[in-house]
Structures are given as C-alpha cells and as structure tokens.
Amino acid sequence: PACFSRPPQIQGYALAPFPSFRVPCNGRTFQDGFPQFYPQPQHLSARDIHEADWLQFMQELSDEGRLKGGQKVTASILPIAMHVGATGFLITRAIEKRMKKGNVGKAAAKIDIWNYCFFNARGVNITLFQGP
C-alpha cells in the first residue's frame, strides 16, 4: 500500500502510551471479517494513521480470513471425486476447517507485514487474539 512509503508525521503528544483497544470480528469467527470503522481516532490520527490506512488494513485482514471461491469449490468437490457419498459432508467440513486455519496464518503474516512496514514506526503494534 502507498501508506508504507509515507514517513511518520507523529505529533509530540502522541508519544505517550494510549489504552489498548479491541476490534472484534463481525461474527463468531475470524472468517466473518472485521467491521470497517476507525477506532480511537484521536490516538491513531496523532500517530499518522489515517482513517483510509486503517480501513485498508482491516479490509486486507478480512480478505485473508475468508475462504476464497477456489477453496470452497475444492472443499466441496474433493469428497465427490473421492466417491464417499453422504460422509462427504463431514469430509468437506474437515477440509474447510483446515483451510480456515491456513487463512488465520496468512492473516497473522499480513499483520506482521503491516506492523513492520507501517504501524511499529508510528508506535503502534497490532496483535491477533483468539477468544471472547
């Protein structure tokens, strides 16, 4: 993203720590994506994290978490190709579960890239948590 090449323009008072905040996913799981809103604008904007930067990050994170069309087709077609009949549903669910775990790993890698290239230079670190 273009924001990676923008040098930080941090305001003096922004160097003070600010309380951490959570951005829960849209549903019960990570694959449901994340809300497209700009949390803590007074703290993020002071650290040169614009709303457009944050929304692009959240969109990229949401995109990594979702099963792609090809993954859905693979999970559905593979059991049919194996000629397993009714148990194909269980196999499909198992395949989708593994693919989703892989997507969480991709999302974590995406967060690492954004932290390294953008957020850390602005005094912010993003962490992916599982749980309530």
ZASE-137720 format. One line per field, with one value per residue (C-alpha): residue number from 0; z negated, x, y negated. Coordinates in steps of 0.25 Angstrom, whole numbers, m for minus. Layout:
% residues N
seq = (NUM;...)
Z = (Z;...)
X = (X;...)
Y = (Y;...)
This chain:
% residues 132
seq = (0;1;2;3;4;5;6;7;8;9;10;11;12;13;14;15;16;17;18;19;20;21;22;23;24;25;26;27;28;29;30;31;32;33;34;35;36;37;38;39;40;41;42;43;44;45;46;47;48;49;50;51;52;53;54;55;56;57;58;59;60;61;62;63;64;65;66;67;68;69;70;71;72;73;74;75;76;77;78;79;80;81;82;83;84;85;86;87;88;89;90;91;92;93;94;95;96;97;98;99;100;101;102;103;104;105;106;107;108;109;110;111;112;113;114;115;116;117;118;119;120;121;122;123;124;125;126;127;128;129;130;131)
Z = (0;2;m12;m15;m7;m15;m26;m40;m44;m59;m67;m80;m90;m82;m88;m101;m102;m100;m105;m96;m89;m83;m69;m70;m57;m51;m55;m63;m55;m49;m35;m37;m35;m43;m44;m35;m45;m50;m65;m75;m64;m74;m77;m63;m55;m65;m61;m46;m44;m35;m34;m20;m25;m36;m27;m16;m27;m32;m18;m15;m28;m26;m12;m17;m27;m17;m9;5;16;21;6;5;18;14;1;7;20;14;6;18;26;15;17;2;3;m10;m18;m8;m17;m28;m19;m13;m27;m31;m19;m21;m35;m31;m20;m30;m40;m28;m25;m40;m38;m25;m33;m44;m33;m28;m42;m43;m30;m34;m47;m41;m30;m36;m50;m58;m52;m58;m72;m70;m70;m65;m71;m66;m78;m79;m89;m95)
X = (0;4;4;16;25;19;29;22;18;16;11;18;7;5;17;10;4;m11;m20;m21;m34;m41;m47;m55;m59;m72;m77;m73;m61;m49;m55;m67;m57;m56;m64;m60;m59;m48;m46;m39;m37;m31;m19;m18;m18;m8;1;m1;m10;m21;m35;m32;m20;m27;m39;m29;m22;m36;m40;m28;m29;m43;m39;m29;m38;m49;m49;m47;m56;m46;m44;m59;m60;m48;m55;m68;m63;m52;m61;m70;m57;m54;m67;m71;m85;m92;m80;m75;m81;m72;m60;m64;m65;m51;m45;m51;m46;m32;m33;m38;m27;m17;m24;m22;m7;m8;m15;m4;6;m1;m2;13;16;7;14;28;25;15;10;22;29;17;18;6;6;m5;m8;m18;m24;m34;m45;m56)
Y = (0;m14;m18;m8;m19;m31;m35;m36;m50;m48;m59;m61;m58;m45;m38;m36;m22;m20;m9;3;6;18;19;32;39;37;51;63;66;59;63;54;42;29;16;5;m7;m15;m13;m23;m34;m43;m33;m27;m41;m47;m35;m38;m26;m32;m26;m21;m14;m7;m3;3;11;16;20;27;35;38;43;52;59;62;75;72;77;87;92;94;102;111;114;117;125;133;142;144;148;158;165;164;161;156;155;145;134;138;138;125;119;124;119;105;105;108;97;87;90;87;74;70;72;63;52;53;51;39;33;35;28;16;16;16;6;m3;m2;0;m13;m20;m14;m4;11;20;33;44;51;62;62;54)
